Amino acid sequence: MAVIAISQQLGSRGIELGELAARELGYRFQTGEQLIAETAKRFNVSAEQVKLFEVHNPRFWERKTDSSRYAAYYRAVFLQEAAQDRIVVAGRSTVNFLPEGQFGIRVRTIAPVAERARQVAKDENLGAAAAEKRVRDFDAEVKARIQTLFAKDIDDPSIYDLVINTARLPLAVHAKTLATLATRIDDEGGAERAKSLRDAAIAAQVHAALVAHPKIRDAQMSVNCAAGCVRVSGPGLVPPWDELVIGVAQTIEGVASVEVGAEEDPITLTTS
């Protein structure tokens, strides 16, 4: 099994690369925008609200908990897709939601500013100066937002398995490289890895359902899952709140049992 998650600098053609790699592999392909649209539909929020969690640095009137909630919704949708196996997703924050372990490939596409500005000018029908300003402003905004939400530097190469400069070689060549890596992961297989990814998806679904509930929403909690057995822990989860949490978690497909107040396991999702 393999999941390819692509984070792209604006104008670095990550979506095009993802489409080519998916075609080479016979994988499904989705963009971050498509996942955002599905997230908005599933959780009854606007696409703009979901998009804000990863694009813009928080304004003074925004609560960090709001962004964390939208991020939880997006993560639930992404991991549910990823658990179905063999997918390429090109979206800025997607790599941050792929669990640790050999579940797939975290990719960052980059290119020189001048190359990216030319691409943005073409894509968005902008003048050269406006396109370069858009690239630089967007880079700064996204970098600050990812740092705020995930405490990560989006430009740190160590958080990716592969960093690709799309200006150096044809995209088709890079797509074949990704296909080779994904095929190697598929060949190695591993039922346990598939189970772990399904557990991560279940934990994400439960976490999203809890933060979406109006009576739970901003409560501090962590959610983990092993073999379908969900554990939720956090301060204040005492009667009657524990029963409410159990009831919400039991609505999620794949949940075999629910325990409140258990010790944390390795696959952990935490609200802010």
MILUMMAR-791701 format. One record per residue: x, y, z of N, C-alpha, C in turn. Coordinates in pm, whole numbers, padded with zeros to 5 digits, always signed. Example, Ala and Ser with C-alpha at 12.3 -4.5 7.8 and 13.67 -1.06 7.14 Angstrom:
<recs>
+01319-00569+00780+01230-00450+00780+01320-00330+00780+01285-00225+00708+01367-00106+00714+01290+00003+00787
</recs>
This chain:
<recs>
+00083-00118+00000+00000+00000+00000+00087+00124+00000+00039+00233-00060+00116+00356-00061+00023+00476-00073+00062+00583-00006-00005+00711-00016+00103+00813-00049+00081+00892-00152+00174+00999-00186+00109+01131-00150+00170+01203-00057+00119+01333-00013+00215+01441-00060+00167+01533-00140+00251+01636-00200+00217+01773-00142+00318+01840-00089+00307+01979-00045+00381+02062-00149+00315+02163-00204+00379+02239-00311+00396+02386-00278+00511+02440-00316+00524+02584-00317+00434+02638-00428+00377+02754-00406+00293+02814-00508+00371+02828-00639+00314+02774-00746+00378+02785-00876+00480+02677-00907+00494+02578-00817+00594+02472-00841+00536+02349-00909+00412+02356-00952+00348+02254-01036+00332+02118-00965+00309+02124-00834+00290+02001-00759+00166+01923-00800+00060+01996-00835-00063+01928-00877-00041+01854-01009+00028+01919-01102+00058+01852-01229+00141+01726-01206+00240+01738-01118+00324+01622-01086+00241+01511-01025+00152+01547-00933+00066+01448-00871-00022+01376-00970-00078+01450-01064-00162+01390-01167-00083+01292-01252+00039+01330-01290+00123+01242-01372+00161+01115-01296+00197+01131-01167+00236+01015-01087+00118+00920-01068+00000+00976-01043-00119+00893-01025-00151+00816-01153-00135+00882-01267-00161+00817-01395-00059+00704-01419+00066+00730-01384+00173+00632-01401+00147+00507-01316+00091+00528-01198+00070+00419-01102-00069+00355-01113-00163+00425-01175-00300+00379-01173-00366+00405-01038-00318+00510-00969-00372+00549-00839-00485+00651-00857-00562+00668-00751-00657+00779-00746-00579+00908-00723-00635+01020-00767-00571+01149-00744-00673+01250-00693-00632+01326-00591-00717+01434-00541-00631+01554-00507-00688+01672-00525-00620+01794-00485-00666+01834-00345-00587+01920-00283-00628+01974-00155-00761+02047-00164-00783+02115-00277-00910+02187-00297-01028+02091-00298-01012+01976-00360-01120+01877-00362-01148+01824-00221-01042+01801-00144-01060+01754-00007-01125+01862+00079-01088+01987+00055-01150+02098+00127-01300+02104+00097-01338+02088-00030-01479+02090-00068-01555+01976+00000-01494+01858+00004-01559+01744+00069-01569+01767+00220-01465+01827+00278-01466+01857+00421-01579+01955+00454-01591+02060+00374-01696+02159+00397-01834+02096+00389-01853+02008+00291-01982+01942+00273-02014+01849+00390-01915+01771+00432-01938+01671+00536-01964+01734+00672-01894+01845+00701-01904+01904+00834-01986+02033+00836-02053+02060+00724-02146+02172+00717-02082+02306+00754-01965+02331+00695-01899+02459+00710-01866+02509+00569-01820+02633+00558-01788+02683+00426-01647+02640+00386-01626+02627+00256-01494+02591+00206-01392+02697+00244-01434+02824+00248-01343+02931+00285-01295+02917+00429-01385+02872+00518-01345+02850+00656-01240+02741+00665-01261+02633+00593-01165+02522+00596-01032+02568+00537-01039+02642+00429-00918+02686+00359-00833+02777+00448-00898+02855+00534-00825+02950+00617-00730+02881+00715-00761+02758+00754-00678+02695+00857-00534+02674+00808-00512+02663+00678-00377+02635+00631-00316+02747+00548-00395+02846+00510-00343+02946+00417-00306+03077+00486-00392+03126+00575-00370+03260+00630-00326+03256+00775-00234+03345+00808-00194+03357+00947-00312+03413+01027-00335+03365+01150-00453+03407+01226-00461+03558+01244-00581+03613+01221-00605+03754+01250-00641+03765+01399-00644+03888+01449-00665+03903+01592-00802+03854+01636-00900+03851+01543-01034+03808+01582-01053+03656+01568-00955+03588+01511-00965+03443+01496-00919+03374+01623-00987+03266+01659-00942+03184+01769-00862+03067+01712-00751+03034+01777-00672+02921+01730-00753+02792+01735-00848+02783+01831-00930+02662+01840-01017+02644+01716-01059+02755+01655-01138+02744+01532-01055+02680+01421-00932+02729+01404-00844+02672+01303-00815+02526+01332-00794+02493+01458-00767+02354+01495-00886+02265+01464-01006+02319+01480-01126+02241+01449-01134+02212+01299-01111+02314+01217-01116+02293+01073-01006+02197+01028-00890+02207+01092-00782+02115+01061-00821+01971+01095-00893+01954+01207-00938+01820+01246-01037+01766+01144-01124+01850+01094-01220+01807+00991-01146+01760+00865-01050+01842+00822-00974+01812+00700-00896+01682+00717-00833+01667+00833-00754+01546+00860-00842+01422+00854-00962+01431+00908-01054+01316+00906-01087+01275+00763-01112+01373+00678-01146+01343+00539-01025+01285+00465-00909+01348+00485-00788+01300+00418-00753+01158+00460-00753+01129+00590-00712+00996+00635-00814+00889+00597-00940+00926+00588-01039+00830+00541-01009+00792+00396-00970+00889+00315-00930+00861+00177-00801+00779+00173-00704+00818+00256-00575+00749+00257-00589+00603+00299-00681+00576+00391-00699+00439+00440-00753+00346+00332-00808+00404+00225-00856+00322+00114-00742+00280+00023-00621+00338+00048-00499+00293-00020-00485+00349-00160-00361+00353-00207-00324+00388-00344-00387+00521-00390-00337+00628-00332-00388+00760-00366-00275+00861-00367-00285+00959-00453-00194+01074-00456-00277+01197-00422-00231+01273-00323-00301+01395-00283-00203+01511-00289-00239+01616-00360-00155+01735-00368-00225+01848-00295-00178+01878-00174-00235+01984-00092-00133+02029+00009-00130+02154+00043-00023+02210+00125-00002+02140+00258-00110+02116+00334-00096+02064+00470-00106+01912+00479-00132+01846+00368-00160+01703+00372-00046+01623+00434+00078+01662+00405+00191+01587+00459+00193+01588+00612+00137+01692+00672+00136+01701+00818+00036+01604+00882-00055+01551+00802-00158+01462+00855-00131+01315+00828-00027+01285+00751+00008+01146+00726+00082+01094+00848+00031+00989+00914+00093+00940+01038+00237+00896+01016+00315+00901+01125+00452+00851+01117+00450+00701+01090+00551+00654+01019+00555+00514+00980+00558+00505+00829+00583+00389+00778+00601+00374+00634+00467+00357+00562+00382+00458+00574+00251+00456+00510+00255+00514+00370+00359+00589+00339+00362+00651+00208+00480+00743+00194+00468+00840+00104+00578+00927+00069+00535+01072+00089+00610+01144+00170+00587+01287+00188+00676+01363+00090+00615+01441+00004+00688+01509-00103+00668+01660-00093+00774+01733-00118+00767+01880-00127+00817+01921-00264+00735+01993-00341+00781+02045-00469+00821+02190-00453+00938+02222-00508+00993+02357-00499+01040+02401-00638+01071+02528-00652+01130+02582-00774+01177+02723-00741+01272+02775-00817+01317+02913-00794+01200+03011-00804+01210+03121-00730+01103+03220-00728+01070+03270-00868+01172+03294-00948+01148+03346-01083+01067+03247-01167+01099+03118-01155+01024+03016-01229+00880+03009-01179+00864+03017-01049+00729+03007-00993+00646+03130-01028+00710+03246-01029+00638+03369-01066+00590+03361-01210+00674+03306-01297+00632+03291-01437+00512+03197-01448+00514+03090-01369+00404+02995-01373+00275+03057-01319+00286+03132-01208+00170+03198-01149+00115+03305-01243+00205+03378-01310+00160+03480-01406+00078+03415-01516+00121+03298-01560+00049+03225-01665-00084+03171-01611-00080+03109-01493-00200+03045-01437-00307+03146-01397-00264+03261-01345-00359+03357-01289-00370+03486-01370-00307+03488-01486-00315+03603-01576-00271+03732-01506-00151+03727-01446-00097+03842-01375+00024+03896-01448+00056+04022-01420+00180+04079-01470+00297+04022-01393+00418+04041-01446+00537+03981-01384+00558+04029-01240+00547+04158-01216+00569+04212-01082+00463+04163-00985+00338+04163-01029+00228+04117-00943+00242+03968-00911+00287+03890-01008+00303+03746-00987+00414+03718-00886+00525+03790-00898+00634+03768-00802+00592+03809-00662+00519+03921-00650+00470+03964-00518+00375+03860-00460+00289+03805-00544+00195+03702-00497+00270+03580-00445+00372+03538-00516+00451+03421-00473+00517+03448-00339+00582+03562-00326+00655+03592-00202+00560+03611-00085+00449+03682-00106+00352+03702+00001+00289+03570+00044+00255+03487-00055+00192+03358-00025+00288+03269+00053+00414+03265+00013+00514+03186+00084+00520+03225+00231+00526+03356+00256+00537+03405+00394+00413+03372+00476+00296+03386+00413+00170+03361+00484+00156+03214+00521+00180+03127+00426+00166+02984+00452+00270+02936+00553+00392+02986+00542+00498+02948+00635+00458+02982+00779+00403+03103+00797+00362+03146+00931+00245+03062+00982+00152+03029+00893+00034+02953+00933+00071+02811+00975+00155+02746+00897+00196+02610+00930+00275+02608+01060+00356+02710+01082+00430+02719+01208+00335+02734+01326+00230+02814+01308+00133+02835+01415+00056+02709+01447+00011+02638+01345-00074+02521+01366+00002+02395+01403+00116+02373+01337+00185+02245+01352+00322+02256+01417+00365+02379+01447+00499+02401+01504+00606+02340+01414+00586+02356+01282+00682+02305+01184+00717+02414+01085+00840+02405+01034+00883+02493+00927+00855+02422+00796+00761+02474+00718+00719+02408+00595+00834+02393+00496+00939+02475+00512+01054+02468+00421+01167+02380+00475+01147+02316+00589+01247+02226+00645+01247+02095+00568+01352+02062+00494+01352+01940+00413+01343+01812+00494+01377+01818+00623+01380+01696+00704+01241+01640+00732+01135+01719+00708+01001+01666+00735+00942+01595+00613+01020+01590+00505+00975+01524+00382+01064+01404+00351+01008+01311+00276+01088+01199+00226+01160+01236+00098+01104+01331+00026+01160+01369-00103+01127+01514-00132+01229+01593-00166+01210+01732-00208+01247+01739-00356+01155+01786-00439+01175+01786-00584+01175+01929-00637+01284+01965-00704+01291+02093-00775+01234+02070-00914+01112+02113-00935+01043+02082-01061+01096+02162-01180+01187+02256-01154+01244+02335-01263+01365+02267-01326+01415+02161-01264+01540+02102-01310+01523+01994-01416+01418+01912-01403+01394+01802-01496+01248+01802-01538+01214+01737-01648+01073+01728-01689+00988+01661-01582+00864+01706-01567+00775+01648-01467+00757+01498-01486+00758+01452-01610+00740+01309-01637+00850+01227-01572+00972+01280-01568+01084+01210-01505+01061+01200-01354+01020+01311-01294+00991+01309-01149+00874+01216-01119+00775+01211-01206+00660+01123-01184+00703+00977-01183+00796+00942-01271+00846+00804-01274+00923+00771-01146+00996+00870-01093+01066+00850-00965+00967+00820-00854+00861+00900-00846+00759+00876-00744+00692+00740-00764+00667+00705-00887+00604+00575-00916+00693+00460-00870+00822+00473-00891+00916+00369-00848+00915+00354-00697+00918+00465-00626+00915+00460-00479+00784+00400-00428+00673+00443-00486+00543+00392-00442+00531+00243-00469+00582+00198-00584+00577+00057-00618+00658-00025-00518+00772+00029-00476+00854-00041-00376+00778-00056-00245+00708+00048-00205+00628+00040-00082+00517-00064-00098+00452-00063-00214+00347-00162-00241+00402-00304-00234+00520-00324-00293+00579-00458-00295+00610-00508-00155+00652-00417-00069+00683-00456+00069+00555-00485+00147+00444-00425+00104+00313-00455+00163+00312-00436+00314+00243-00525+00380+00237-00520+00526+00097-00496+00577+00034-00608+00623-00102-00597+00675-00108-00509+00798-00002-00512+00878-00001-00432+01001+00000-00283+00970+00072-00246+00866+00073-00105+00828-00065-00059+00783-00133-00145+00708-00268-00111+00663-00362-00095+00781-00350-00184+00880-00434-00175+00999-00406-00047+01076-00278-00012+01086-00241+00109+01159-00297+00233+01092-00295+00235+00959-00351+00351+00888-00502+00358+00905-00568+00242+00905-00712+00241+00930-00743+00290+01070-00660+00250+01167-00681+00298+01305-00662+00450+01313-00561+00501+01242-00539+00645+01240-00660+00717+01180-00719+00657+01076-00837+00717+01013-00955+00716+01108-00974+00606+01181-01084+00598+01278-01065+00702+01388-00941+00712+01439-00913+00811+01544-00943+00952+01493-00908+00980+01369-00934+01112+01311-01083+01138+01297-01160+01035+01258-01305+01050+01245-01369+01082+01381-01325+01008+01483-01379+01029+01617-01342+01169+01667-01216+01205+01649-01169+01336+01693-01249+01448+01627-01271+01437+01497-01347+01539+01425-01491+01545+01474-01552+01429+01497-01690+01426+01545-01702+01490+01683-01602+01470+01766-01605+01528+01901-01591+01680+01897-01495+01730+01818-01477+01876+01815-01589+01945+01738-01665+01867+01659-01780+01924+01588-01903+01932+01679-01904+01854+01788-02020+01851+01876-02028+01980+01958-02142+02049+01959-02151+02180+02026-02126+02176+02176-02147+02061+02240-02126+02053+02384-01985+02007+02421-01909+01964+02322-01773+01915+02348-01671+02011+02289-01685+02039+02163-01612+02135+02082-01471+02172+02128-01456+02258+02230-01326+02311+02268-01261+02238+02385-01316+02125+02426-01258+02051+02537-01120+01998+02500-01029+02000+02595-00896+01945+02574-00905+01792+02580-00860+01726+02475-00867+01579+02474-00769+01523+02373-00737+01396+02391-00658+01323+02290-00736+01197+02255-00721+01155+02130-00793+01038+02080-00692+00944+02017-00697+00817+02052-00613+00719+01985-00693+00592+01962-00642+00509+01873-00717+00390+01833-00622+00276+01804-00657+00157+01847-00581+00035+01817-00680-00077+01792-00673-00133+01671-00762-00243+01631-00909-00205+01649-00942-00081+01624-01080-00035+01633-01124+00004+01774-01037-00016+01872-01069+00019+02011-01022+00162+02037-01116+00250+02061-01087+00393+02074-01074+00431+02221-00974+00513+02249-00957+00567+02384-00951+00719+02374-01029+00784+02458-01032+00930+02461-00991+00972+02601-00896+01062+02612-00853+01109+02743-00841+01259+02744-00860+01316+02861-00848+01460+02874-00909+01508+03003-00867+01624+03050-00923+01678+03175-01071+01710+03161-01146+01681+03264-01288+01715+03264-01379+01611+03203-01325+01501+03153-01410+01398+03092-01463+01305+03201-01544+01361+03286-01607+01289+03397-01757+01288+03372-01833+01203+03442-01978+01199+03422-02038+01340+03436-02133+01379+03348-02190+01297+03239-02117+01313+03106-02007+01388+03106-01937+01415+02981-01878+01289+02918-01836+01196+03002-01777+01073+02947-01880+00995+02866-02004+00992+02912-02108+00920+02838-02140+00990+02706-02135+01122+02708-02159+01197+02584-02049+01166+02483-01924+01165+02528-01810+01134+02441-01824+00993+02384-01859+00898+02468-01876+00759+02423-01985+00750+02316-02095+00819+02341-02206+00815+02246-02168+00872+02110-02091+00983+02109-02048+01042+01982-01950+00948+01911-01855+00893+01984-01754+00806+01924-01816+00680+01864-01919+00629+01927-01981+00505+01879-02055+00522+01746-02076+00646+01704-02144+00668+01575-02048+00651+01457-01919+00642+01484-01820+00635+01376-01801+00490+01330-01809+00471+01201-01791+00337+01143-01651+00284+01173-01645+00158+01213-01517+00094+01242-01480+00094+01389-01554+00169+01470-01526+00173+01615-01581+00046+01679-01492-00031+01741-01532-00156+01807-01569-00133+01952-01499-00043+02019-01527-00011+02158-01472+00127+02189-01521+00187+02298-01477+00321+02337-01449+00322+02486-01336+00378+02523-01301+00395+02663-01260+00539+02684-01303+00598+02793-01270+00737+02824-01174+00741+02942-01069+00820+02929-00973+00836+03038-00859+00737+03032-00839+00668+02919-00732+00569+02908-00598+00636+02882-00491+00559+02899-00358+00609+02867-00346+00628+02716-00259+00721+02675-00242+00747+02533-00158+00639+02467-00197+00603+02344-00121+00512+02261-00046+00592+02155+00041+00526+02075+00122+00600+01980+00046+00686+01880-00068+00636+01825-00142+00715+01727-00233+00811+01804-00191+00936+01817-00259+01031+01904-00292+01159+01828-00415+01205+01843-00459+01330+01782-00503+01423+01896-00449+01542+01901-00474+01629+02015-00533+01762+01970-00637+01806+02038-00695+01937+02010-00607+02044+02074-00622+02164+02027-00544+02275+02084-00633+02361+02170
</recs>
